[in-house]
Amino acid sequence: MNNFLWMFENNCEKFSLRENEQLSVLTFNSQSDICVELCGEGAVFEYRSLSVFGEDKKTEQKINVVHKAPNTKSFLFARHILNDNSRAFFNGVVEVDKHCVNISSKQLVNSILLSPSAKVVSKPELKIYCDEVECSHGNTCGSLDEDSLFFLQSRGMDFEQAEKILLNAFAAEVAKEHPNEEQKSLFLNRFSCF
């Protein structure tokens, strides 16, 4: 059974996935506190999130994934576009119980800071109590690529147009692999106002 959730409000949820169940969550500007237990073999959890904030707005996302069965997968992917004095906090905790072999878990957090006063804190945690697992995490934070901006401007675009194209491409990547086309369209319509 596959479940797809589209979240754009603050939410606190707990899920338990049985054998071969899949849960794919797609969020936009959502505060999240989600706990997922992968209790059956073949269970898969995917979390994809985009936060676009300016002024003094803040977002906090806490995602806790517990692999309780072998042959399960999880993927956490968050992107932030922050301006002004906005703040983002992402805490992804992945725990692999004993005897849970053949686990695949990945976390990736990418942030673009459009202002020197914008801040992001990314705190990935891996608690692995078993060998024979594939777990990874990555984090990037920076401004828009100057070479890409220059390239687009050298093709006749002004700075704002070039910035808009790069930000839209960065944001669209979040939903690219989401399995539900209707939710993907809702997501793309939400942020296309850059």
C-alpha positions in Angstrom: 0.0 0.0 0.0 1.3 3.4 -0.9 0.3 6.6 1.0 1.1 10.1 -0.2 0.7 13.1 2.1 0.8 16.8 1.0 1.4 19.0 4.1 1.4 22.8 4.1 0.4 23.4 7.7 2.1 22.8 11.0 1.8 19.2 11.8 2.8 16.6 14.5 2.3 13.1 13.3 3.3 9.5 14.1 3.2 6.7 11.6 3.9 3.0 11.7 4.6 1.2 8.4 4.0 -2.5 8.0 5.5 -4.9 5.4 5.9 -3.3 1.9 4.1 -0.1 2.9 5.3 3.2 1.5 4.7 6.7 2.9 5.8 9.7 0.9 5.4 13.1 2.5 5.8 16.4 0.6 5.7 19.7 2.5 5.9 23.4 1.8 6.6 26.0 4.5 5.5 23.5 7.1 6.6 23.1 10.7 7.0 19.4 11.1 7.4 17.0 14.0 7.1 13.6 12.5 7.9 10.1 13.9 7.9 7.1 11.6 8.6 3.5 12.6 9.4 1.1 9.8 8.1 -2.1 11.3 7.8 -4.5 8.3 10.3 -5.6 5.7 10.1 -3.6 2.5 8.7 -0.5 4.2 9.8 2.8 2.7 9.5 6.4 4.1 10.3 9.5 2.0 10.2 13.1 3.3 10.6 16.0 1.0 10.4 19.6 2.2 10.8 23.1 0.9 10.8 26.2 3.2 10.8 29.7 1.7 10.9 32.4 4.3 11.8 36.1 4.7 11.3 38.8 7.3 11.6 37.3 10.8 9.8 34.0 10.1 11.1 30.7 11.5 10.6 27.1 10.6 11.5 24.0 12.6 11.4 20.4 11.3 12.0 17.4 13.5 11.9 14.0 11.7 12.5 10.8 13.6 12.8 7.6 11.7 13.2 4.2 13.4 14.1 1.2 11.3 12.7 -1.8 13.3 12.8 -4.3 10.5 15.4 -5.4 7.9 15.3 -4.4 4.2 13.7 -1.0 4.9 14.5 2.4 3.3 14.2 6.0 4.4 15.0 9.3 2.6 14.9 12.8 4.1 15.4 15.7 1.7 14.9 19.3 2.9 15.7 22.6 1.1 15.5 26.1 2.5 15.5 29.5 0.8 15.9 32.1 3.5 16.0 35.9 3.3 16.1 38.8 5.7 16.3 37.6 9.4 14.5 34.3 8.7 15.6 31.1 10.5 15.4 27.4 9.7 16.1 24.4 11.9 16.2 20.8 10.6 16.8 17.8 12.9 16.7 14.4 11.2 17.2 11.4 13.5 17.6 7.9 12.0 17.8 5.0 14.3 18.6 1.4 13.1 17.7 -1.3 15.6 19.8 -4.4 16.2 19.5 -7.2 13.6 18.0 -4.8 11.0 20.3 -5.6 8.1 20.1 -4.2 4.5 18.9 -0.8 5.6 19.2 2.2 3.3 18.8 5.6 4.8 19.8 9.0 3.3 19.5 12.6 4.6 20.2 15.7 2.5 19.7 19.3 3.6 20.4 22.2 1.1 20.0 25.8 2.0 20.4 29.1 0.1 20.8 32.2 2.2 19.8 35.4 0.4 20.7 37.7 3.3 23.8 37.7 5.6 21.4 37.8 8.6 19.4 34.6 7.6 20.4 31.5 9.5 20.0 27.8 9.2 20.9 25.0 11.6 21.0 21.4 10.3 21.4 18.6 12.8 21.5 15.1 11.3 21.8 12.2 13.7 22.5 8.6 12.9 22.0 6.0 15.7 23.1 2.7 14.2 23.1 -0.5 16.2 23.6 -3.0 13.4 26.3 -3.7 10.7 25.4 -4.2 7.1 23.6 -0.9 6.6 24.0 2.0 4.2 23.3 5.3 6.0 24.5 8.8 4.9 23.8 12.4 5.5 24.8 15.6 3.7 24.4 19.3 4.2 25.1 22.4 2.1 24.6 26.1 2.8 25.5 29.1 0.7 24.3 31.8 -1.6 23.4 31.6 -5.3 26.2 30.6 -7.6 27.8 33.7 -9.0 28.9 32.0 -12.2 25.4 30.8 -12.9 24.0 34.3 -12.3 26.7 35.8 -14.5 26.0 33.3 -17.3 22.2 34.0 -17.3 22.9 37.8 -17.2 25.3 37.5 -20.1 22.4 36.0 -22.1 20.3 39.2 -21.7 18.5 38.6 -18.4 18.6 41.1 -15.6 19.7 40.1 -12.1 16.1 39.5 -10.8 15.2 37.2 -13.7 18.4 35.2 -13.4 17.9 34.9 -9.6 14.3 33.8 -10.1 15.3 31.1 -12.6 18.0 29.7 -10.3 15.7 29.7 -7.2 12.8 28.0 -9.1 15.2 25.3 -10.3 16.6 24.8 -6.8 13.1 24.6 -5.3 11.6 22.3 -8.0 14.2 19.6 -7.3 12.5 18.8 -4.0 9.4 17.4 -5.8 11.1 15.9 -8.8 11.1 12.3 -7.5 7.8 12.6 -5.5 5.6 9.7 -6.8 2.2 11.5 -6.8 1.7 13.8 -9.8 -1.3 15.7 -8.4 0.6 16.6 -5.2 3.7 17.5 -7.3 1.6 20.0 -9.3 0.2 21.5 -6.1 3.7 21.9 -4.7 5.1 23.5 -7.9 2.2 26.0 -8.0 2.9 27.0 -4.4 6.4 28.3 -4.9 6.2 29.4 -8.6 5.5 33.0 -7.4 9.2 33.9 -7.1 
